[in-house]
């Protein structure tokens, strides 16, 4: 039940060229900014958008093959899909919503409803079977949508921003439950999301897409630790700087230098965590080997801290407490000094 796809789509000025392989039992998260080609990929896999080139195979069965003239319509594909706004039928009961996919595949009413009740029990909604979707909370409705997608035993499961419409508390609960069901699902799963937390929590592997191309791929932890584009770095909350290693120093492409703990050579990336950056009203004294003048250009609440966007020869993100932010009298345009210990700087090859 593996997915093997080479998707080629022209959408206006965007040319999507993505090669995707997902093993059975594996969850692949596709991350990327708006307009990167994520939705085009999902629509091709679902059979809603015929590709302009390439092929899609699931478990060795061709679903799309442009060269051979093959395009399997959506209703004939062994897939389940969960949308961000669940898209349940408002006039059907919860049980009949879950049974819908089975009925469209030719299963009898009694058989379909029995399977639906079993799935509702598995998502802990057995007592809600006779209700209408309008009587459910957002989290309950999304669990019904998941049950509907899995009840038909699909070979491929597609998840389109499945948690984005939920509030923060409900999201935590549904994410944990989704992870449990994905762990039991024997087919291939493709999760499209813009949320790095969802990707890190749910996926076995992450594919980062920008302008229709894959710019980074790998296990979630590796992508988070070693981002390769500014989009990925900001997604996971790192400052990413490109430069050339010169022993214990990296000369940045944009000017400026960064002292590092381990010798570096050749083309490298420098990554700095916001919590590693200290801000000072005057040049600091002491041990930091990296000290730069910076200017505050933006500040936003970030959990229990304030994330500061700093401009200068070495642009950075810094996290400071609300008390420190007030004590420093920070405001856009404020001139400051930033320091980072060399031991807090990560360096890796480009």
C-alpha positions in Angstrom: 0.0 0.0 0.0 2.8 2.5 -0.9 2.4 5.7 -2.8 4.7 6.6 -5.6 4.1 9.8 -7.5 5.8 12.2 -9.9 3.4 15.1 -10.2 3.8 17.8 -12.8 1.2 20.6 -12.8 1.1 24.1 -14.4 -1.0 26.5 -12.3 -0.7 30.0 -13.9 2.9 31.0 -13.4 3.5 28.3 -10.9 5.1 25.1 -12.2 4.7 22.2 -9.7 7.2 19.4 -10.1 7.1 17.1 -7.1 8.3 13.5 -6.6 6.6 11.8 -3.6 7.1 8.4 -2.2 5.3 7.2 1.0 5.8 3.7 2.4 2.9 1.7 3.8 2.3 2.8 7.4 4.3 6.0 6.9 3.0 9.5 7.5 4.5 12.2 5.2 3.9 15.9 6.1 4.0 18.4 3.3 4.9 21.9 4.5 5.2 25.1 2.6 4.0 28.7 2.3 0.7 29.7 0.6 1.0 29.2 -3.2 3.9 26.7 -2.9 2.0 23.9 -4.6 0.8 21.8 -1.6 -2.9 22.0 -2.5 -2.2 21.2 -6.2 -0.3 18.0 -5.1 -3.2 17.0 -2.8 -5.8 17.6 -5.5 -3.9 15.5 -8.0 -3.5 12.6 -5.5 -7.3 12.8 -4.8 -8.2 12.7 -8.5 -9.7 16.2 -8.4 -7.1 17.7 -10.7 -5.6 15.8 -13.7 -1.9 16.4 -13.8 -0.2 17.9 -16.8 2.6 15.3 -16.6 3.9 12.4 -14.6 2.2 9.6 -12.8 0.6 8.4 -9.6 0.7 4.8 -8.4 -0.7 3.4 -5.2 0.2 -0.2 -4.3 1.4 -0.7 -7.9 -2.0 0.4 -9.3 -1.8 3.4 -11.7 -4.2 6.2 -10.7 -2.6 8.7 -13.1 -0.3 8.2 -16.0 -0.3 11.1 -18.5 1.9 9.4 -21.1 -0.4 6.3 -21.1 -3.7 8.4 -21.0 -4.7 7.0 -17.5 -6.7 9.1 -15.1 -8.7 7.3 -12.5 -11.7 9.4 -11.3 -11.8 10.4 -7.6 -14.7 8.0 -6.8 -12.8 5.0 -8.0 -9.6 5.7 -6.0 -9.1 3.8 -2.7 -8.6 6.9 -0.6 -9.9 8.7 2.4 -9.7 12.4 2.8 -10.1 14.7 5.8 -10.6 18.5 5.2 -9.9 21.3 7.6 -13.6 22.1 8.0 -14.7 18.4 8.0 -17.4 18.8 5.3 -20.0 16.5 6.9 -23.4 16.2 5.3 -25.7 18.3 7.6 -28.9 16.4 6.7 -27.4 13.0 7.6 -26.9 11.5 11.1 -23.4 11.0 12.4 -23.7 7.3 11.7 -24.8 7.8 8.2 -22.0 10.3 7.5 -19.4 7.7 8.5 -21.3 5.0 6.5 -21.5 7.2 3.4 -18.2 6.2 1.8 -19.0 2.5 2.3 -22.4 2.9 0.7 -20.9 4.6 -2.4 -18.6 1.6 -2.7 -21.5 -0.8 -2.9 -21.8 -2.0 0.7 -25.3 -2.6 2.0 -27.0 -0.3 4.4 -26.9 -2.7 7.4 -23.2 -3.6 6.8 -22.2 0.1 6.3 -24.0 1.3 9.5 -22.5 -1.5 11.5 -19.0 -0.6 10.4 -19.8 3.1 11.0 -20.9 2.3 14.6 -17.7 0.4 15.2 -15.6 3.4 14.0 -17.6 5.8 16.1 -16.7 3.7 19.1 -13.0 3.8 18.1 -13.0 7.6 18.1 -15.0 7.6 21.3 -18.2 9.0 19.8 -20.5 5.9 20.0 -23.2 7.8 21.8 -23.4 10.5 19.1 -24.5 8.3 16.2 -28.0 9.6 16.0 -27.1 13.3 16.1 -26.7 15.7 13.2 -23.3 17.4 12.6 -24.7 20.7 13.7 -25.0 19.3 17.2 -21.3 18.5 17.5 -18.4 20.5 18.6 -15.6 21.3 16.2 -13.4 18.6 17.7 -16.2 16.0 17.6 -17.0 16.8 14.0 -13.4 16.4 12.9 -13.2 13.0 14.7 -16.3 12.0 12.7 -14.6 13.1 9.5 -11.6 11.0 10.4 -13.8 7.9 11.1 -15.6 8.5 7.8 -12.2 8.6 6.0 -10.9 5.4 7.6 -14.0 3.3 7.6 -13.6 2.5 3.9 -10.1 1.0 4.6 -8.4 3.2 2.1 -4.9 2.6 0.6 -4.1 6.3 0.8 -5.2 8.8 3.4 -5.1 12.5 2.6 -5.3 15.1 5.4 -5.7 18.7 4.4 -5.0 21.0 7.3 -7.1 18.7 9.5 -6.5 20.7 12.8 -6.4 24.3 11.6 -10.0 25.1 12.3 -9.9 23.9 16.0 -9.2 26.0 19.1 -5.9 25.5 20.9 -7.2 23.2 23.6 -9.3 21.0 21.2 -6.3 20.8 18.9 -4.1 19.2 21.5 -6.7 16.5 22.1 -7.6 15.8 18.5 -3.9 15.8 17.5 -3.1 13.1 20.1 -6.0 11.0 18.9 -5.1 11.5 15.3 -1.6 10.3 16.0 -2.9 7.2 17.6 -5.1 6.3 14.6 -2.4 7.1 12.1 -0.1 4.7 14.0 -2.7 1.9 13.4 -3.3 2.8 9.7 -1.6 0.3 7.4 -1.8 2.5 4.2 0.1 5.6 3.2 -0.7 9.0 4.7 -0.1 12.5 3.2 -0.6 15.4 5.6 -0.7 18.9 4.2 -0.1 21.6 6.8 1.4 25.0 7.5 1.8 24.2 11.2 5.3 22.8 12.2 3.9 21.5 15.4 1.4 19.3 13.6 4.1 18.1 11.2 6.6 17.3 14.1 3.9 15.6 16.2 2.2 13.5 13.4 4.7 12.8 10.7 7.5 10.3 10.2 9.0 12.4 7.4 8.6 16.0 6.3 8.7 17.4 2.7 9.2 21.2 2.5 7.8 22.7 -0.7 8.5 26.2 -2.0 7.6 27.5 -5.5 6.5 24.0 -6.6 9.8 22.3 -5.7 11.1 20.3 -2.8 13.6 22.4 -0.9 14.2 20.1 2.0 13.2 16.6 3.1 13.9 14.3 6.1 12.8 13.3 9.5 11.0 16.1 11.4 13.7 16.5 14.0 16.4 16.8 11.4 14.5 19.4 9.4 13.8 21.4 12.6 17.5 21.3 13.7 19.0 22.0 10.3 16.7 24.2 8.1 17.9 24.9 4.6 15.8 27.9 3.7 14.7 31.0 5.5 11.0 29.9 5.3 11.8 26.7 7.2 14.0 28.5 9.7 11.3 30.9 10.5 8.8 28.1 10.7 10.8 26.4 13.4 11.9 29.6 15.1 15.5 29.9 14.1 17.7 32.6 12.6 19.4 31.1 9.5 22.5 32.8 8.1 24.5 31.6 5.1 28.2 32.1 4.9 31.7 30.6 4.4 33.6 28.9 7.2 37.0 30.3 8.1 38.1 28.2 11.0 36.5 29.5 14.2 34.7 32.2 12.3 31.9 32.2 9.6 32.0 35.1 7.2 28.4 35.8 6.3 27.2 36.2 2.7 25.4 39.4 3.7 28.3 40.8 5.6 29.3 40.4 9.2 31.0 37.5 11.0 29.9 34.9 13.5 32.3 33.2 15.9 31.6 29.4 16.3 32.8 26.8 18.7 33.9 24.2 16.2 36.1 24.9 13.2 34.1 25.3 9.9 35.1 25.5 6.2 33.4 25.9 2.9 29.8 26.9 2.3 27.8 26.6 5.6 24.6 27.6 7.3 24.7 29.2 10.8 21.5 28.7 12.9 20.8 30.6 16.1 17.9 29.9 18.5 16.0 33.0 19.7 16.4 32.0 23.3 20.2 32.1 22.8 20.3 35.8 22.0 20.8 38.3 24.8 19.9 42.0 24.4 21.7 44.9 26.0 21.2 48.7 26.0 25.0 49.1 25.8 27.9 46.9 24.6 28.1 44.0 27.1 31.3 43.0 28.9 32.3 39.5 29.7 32.7 36.2 27.7 30.4 36.4 24.7 32.5 36.2 21.5 29.6 37.4 19.3 28.4 41.0 19.9 26.6 43.0 17.3 24.7 46.4 17.1 21.1 45.8 16.1 17.9 47.7 15.6 14.5 46.4 16.8 12.1 46.2 13.7 9.3 44.1 15.2 8.0 42.5 18.3 5.2 39.9 18.8 4.0 38.0 21.9 5.3 34.4 21.7 4.0 32.2 24.5 5.4 33.5 27.8 8.0 35.7 25.9 8.2 38.5 23.4 9.9 37.6 20.1 12.0 40.4 18.8 13.0 40.8 15.1 16.4 42.5 14.9 18.0 44.0 11.9 21.7 44.8 11.4 24.8 43.2 9.8 23.7 40.0 11.5 19.8 39.8 11.5 18.4 37.8 14.3 15.3 36.7 16.2 15.5 37.1 20.0 13.1 35.9 22.8 12.9 38.0 25.9 10.6 38.0 28.8 7.8 40.6 29.0 9.5 42.1 32.0 12.8 42.5 30.2 11.1 43.9 27.2 9.5 46.6 29.4 12.7 47.2 31.4 14.7 47.8 28.3 12.0 50.2 27.1 11.9 48.5 23.7 10.0 49.9 20.8 10.4 49.6 17.0 13.5 51.5 16.0 15.3 51.0 19.3 19.1 50.7 19.0 20.5 47.7 21.0 23.3 45.3 21.3 22.9 41.5 20.8 25.2 38.8 22.1 25.4 35.1 21.5 27.9 32.6 22.9 29.9 30.8 20.2 28.8 27.5 21.9 25.1 28.4 21.1 25.7 28.7 17.4 24.9 25.6 15.2 26.9 25.2 12.0 26.3 22.7 9.1 27.1 22.3 5.5 24.9 24.0 2.8 
